Amino acid sequence: EISRADWAGEVSRALRDEAAAFDEIDVGDDRRTDHASFIENTDGQAVGWNALSEALGGAEPDSEMISELTTDLTELTLGRNDLADEMGLAGCRARELS
């Protein structure tokens, strides 16, 4: 069984790698702004998930910090979903948020 901290760290690494892969795609000038925003958002999520991993892995997890990070990650995910819709990348949307 994987701990919540380890799981959050894995999510962070996956998003970091995804942002790097998207950055290598040449999308042309007409889509570059959306593309750059998508990369920045994905990278921001990677940073947030890494911070969440650290917050969860502490000896005494800070519930206020965890709540703040969770809210930030939800907002980033919703923004990424909007960008994915604008760019026609339905497969890059989060499945569900609650």
ZIFEN-V875467 format. One record per residue. RES is the residue in one small letter. PSI is psi in degrees with one decimal (NA if undefined). D_FIRST is the distance of its C-alpha to the first C-alpha in Angstrom with 2 decimals. Layout:
res	psi	d_first
RES	PSI	D_FIRST
RES	PSI	D_FIRST
This chain:
res	psi	d_first
e	136.6	0.00
i	141.0	3.80
s	161.3	6.60
r	-36.8	9.55
a	-43.8	11.71
d	-39.1	10.03
w	-45.2	9.90
a	-37.3	13.51
g	-39.1	14.44
e	-41.2	13.54
v	-43.4	15.63
s	-47.4	18.30
r	-39.2	18.63
a	-43.4	18.87
l	-38.4	21.53
r	-44.7	23.35
d	-36.6	23.65
e	-42.4	24.81
a	-42.6	27.40
a	-39.7	28.68
a	-42.7	29.04
f	-34.1	30.90
d	-21.6	33.13
e	-8.8	34.37
i	130.9	35.67
d	111.8	39.40
v	-2.7	40.01
g	163.9	43.63
d	-33.4	45.37
d	-23.6	45.34
r	0.9	41.52
r	-39.0	40.83
t	-48.9	40.59
d	-42.2	37.99
h	-46.1	36.12
a	-39.1	36.18
s	-38.9	35.01
f	-42.9	32.09
i	-45.6	31.09
e	-41.5	31.61
n	-46.2	29.53
t	-41.3	26.61
d	-38.4	26.88
g	-37.6	27.11
q	-39.5	23.86
a	-43.5	22.21
v	-43.7	23.78
g	-42.8	22.71
w	-35.1	19.02
n	-42.7	19.26
a	-38.9	21.02
l	-40.8	18.45
s	-45.1	15.70
e	-40.3	18.15
a	-39.1	19.03
l	-28.8	15.55
g	-4.5	14.93
g	160.2	18.24
a	-38.4	19.03
e	88.9	20.59
p	135.4	19.39
d	103.1	22.58
s	-32.6	22.37
e	-44.0	25.58
m	-41.7	24.40
i	-42.0	21.15
s	-43.5	23.43
e	-44.8	25.87
l	-39.5	23.40
t	-42.1	21.99
t	-46.3	25.64
d	-43.2	26.52
l	-36.4	23.73
t	-44.1	24.86
e	-42.0	28.42
l	-40.9	27.65
t	-42.4	25.85
l	-41.5	28.87
g	-39.9	31.19
r	-37.6	29.39
n	-43.2	29.69
d	-45.3	33.40
l	-42.0	33.85
a	-41.1	32.12
d	-46.6	34.53
e	-34.1	37.50
m	-3.3	36.65
g	32.0	35.98
l	63.9	32.35
a	-32.8	30.88
g	-9.7	27.82
c	3.8	26.92
r	146.9	26.77
a	145.5	23.71
r	-49.2	23.27
e	144.9	23.43
l	140.1	23.59
s	NA	23.90
